[in-house]
Amino acid sequence: MSASMVARATVRAVSKRKILATRAALTLTPPAVNRIRTLLENKPEYIGLKVGVRTRGCNGMTYTLDFTKQKDQADEEVLQDGVRVFIEKKAQLTLLGTEMDFVESKLSSEFVFNNPNIKGTCGCGESFNI
């Protein structure tokens, strides 16, 4: 046995492969779709919202939301009910399977991310860790 050969690998063709359902990168609730549509209504130069994550806060990461004029090459595009949301490359794995909602109360209105991947959040709910 030569020094460069550590293990063997075998390749097999699979003829009847089951197709597994994939999880959506991000789903939007109807209130979130309506709010995004309203935000973009008077801004024809923007094509959608871009969602990202940044290292910040007491628990590690926080979400960012910005208007975007173009889709970057590495962005994941979510098109739902005529609204376009782009997910930055750095945020794609952290947002997998997340639901984006828009919630209004008497004192505030905000986008809320219901993320099944989060292991912990800070007390104020603005930062999280995975």
C-alpha positions as CSV (number, residue, x, y, z in Angstrom):
1,M,0.0,0.0,0.0
2,S,1.4,3.4,-1.0
3,A,1.8,6.2,1.5
4,S,-0.6,8.5,-0.4
5,M,-3.5,6.0,-0.4
6,V,-5.5,6.4,2.9
7,A,-8.9,5.0,2.0
8,R,-10.9,3.8,-1.0
9,A,-13.9,5.5,-2.4
10,T,-16.6,3.9,-4.5
11,V,-19.0,5.7,-6.8
12,R,-22.4,4.2,-7.5
13,A,-25.1,5.5,-9.8
14,V,-28.5,5.8,-8.1
15,S,-31.4,5.3,-10.5
16,K,-34.4,5.6,-8.2
17,R,-33.5,8.4,-5.8
18,K,-36.2,9.8,-3.6
19,I,-36.6,13.6,-3.8
20,L,-36.8,15.1,-0.4
21,A,-38.8,18.2,0.4
22,T,-36.6,21.1,1.1
23,R,-37.2,23.7,3.7
24,A,-37.9,27.2,2.5
25,A,-35.1,29.6,3.2
26,L,-37.6,32.1,4.6
27,T,-41.3,32.4,4.6
28,L,-43.3,35.6,5.0
29,T,-46.6,36.0,6.8
30,P,-49.3,38.0,5.1
31,P,-48.7,41.0,7.5
32,A,-45.0,40.9,6.6
33,V,-45.8,40.8,2.8
34,N,-48.2,43.8,3.2
35,R,-45.7,45.8,5.3
36,I,-42.8,45.2,2.8
37,R,-45.1,46.1,-0.1
38,T,-46.1,49.4,1.7
39,L,-42.4,50.2,2.5
40,L,-41.4,49.8,-1.1
41,E,-44.5,51.5,-2.6
42,N,-42.9,55.0,-2.9
43,K,-39.4,53.8,-3.6
44,P,-39.2,52.6,-7.2
45,E,-35.4,52.6,-7.2
46,Y,-35.4,49.6,-4.8
47,I,-36.3,46.1,-5.8
48,G,-36.8,44.6,-2.4
49,L,-35.5,44.1,1.2
50,K,-32.2,42.5,2.1
51,V,-32.0,40.5,5.3
52,G,-28.6,39.9,7.0
53,V,-27.0,39.1,10.3
54,R,-24.3,41.0,12.1
55,T,-22.2,40.2,15.2
56,R,-23.7,42.5,17.8
57,G,-25.6,42.5,21.0
58,C,-25.2,40.6,24.3
59,N,-26.0,37.2,22.8
60,G,-23.9,37.2,19.6
61,M,-25.9,38.1,16.4
62,T,-28.7,40.4,15.3
63,Y,-30.8,40.8,12.2
64,T,-30.3,43.6,9.7
65,L,-32.9,44.9,7.2
66,D,-32.0,47.2,4.4
67,F,-33.6,48.3,1.1
68,T,-31.7,46.9,-1.9
69,K,-31.3,48.1,-5.5
70,Q,-29.9,44.8,-6.9
71,K,-29.4,41.2,-6.1
72,D,-25.8,40.3,-5.3
73,Q,-24.4,37.1,-6.8
74,A,-24.4,35.2,-3.5
75,D,-27.8,36.4,-2.3
76,E,-30.7,33.9,-1.9
77,E,-33.9,35.4,-3.4
78,V,-37.3,34.7,-1.8
79,L,-40.2,35.7,-3.9
80,Q,-43.6,35.5,-2.2
81,D,-46.8,37.2,-3.2
82,G,-45.0,39.6,-5.5
83,V,-42.6,40.8,-2.7
84,R,-38.8,40.1,-3.1
85,V,-36.6,39.5,0.0
86,F,-32.9,38.8,-0.5
87,I,-30.9,36.9,2.1
88,E,-27.2,37.7,2.4
89,K,-24.8,34.8,2.1
90,K,-23.7,35.1,5.7
91,A,-27.3,34.8,6.9
92,Q,-28.5,32.0,4.7
93,L,-27.8,29.1,7.1
94,T,-29.0,30.9,10.2
95,L,-32.3,31.8,8.6
96,L,-33.1,28.4,7.1
97,G,-36.7,27.6,7.9
98,T,-37.5,31.0,9.5
99,E,-40.8,32.7,9.4
100,M,-40.7,36.5,9.0
101,D,-43.8,38.3,10.5
102,F,-44.8,41.9,11.1
103,V,-46.4,42.7,14.5
104,E,-48.0,45.9,15.5
105,S,-49.0,46.9,19.1
106,K,-50.0,50.2,20.7
107,L,-46.4,51.1,21.4
108,S,-44.4,49.5,18.6
109,S,-44.4,47.9,15.2
110,E,-41.6,45.6,14.1
111,F,-40.6,42.6,12.0
112,V,-40.3,39.4,14.1
113,F,-38.2,36.4,13.0
114,N,-39.6,33.1,14.3
115,N,-36.4,31.1,13.8
116,P,-36.3,27.4,14.8
117,N,-32.4,27.4,14.7
118,I,-31.9,29.7,17.6
119,K,-30.4,28.2,20.7
120,G,-30.7,31.3,22.9
121,T,-31.7,35.0,23.0
122,C,-30.9,38.0,25.2
123,G,-33.5,39.4,27.6
124,C,-34.6,42.2,25.2
125,G,-35.0,39.8,22.3
126,E,-32.7,41.7,19.9
127,S,-29.8,39.4,19.7
128,F,-29.5,35.6,19.5
129,N,-27.1,32.7,19.1
130,I,-27.2,29.5,17.1
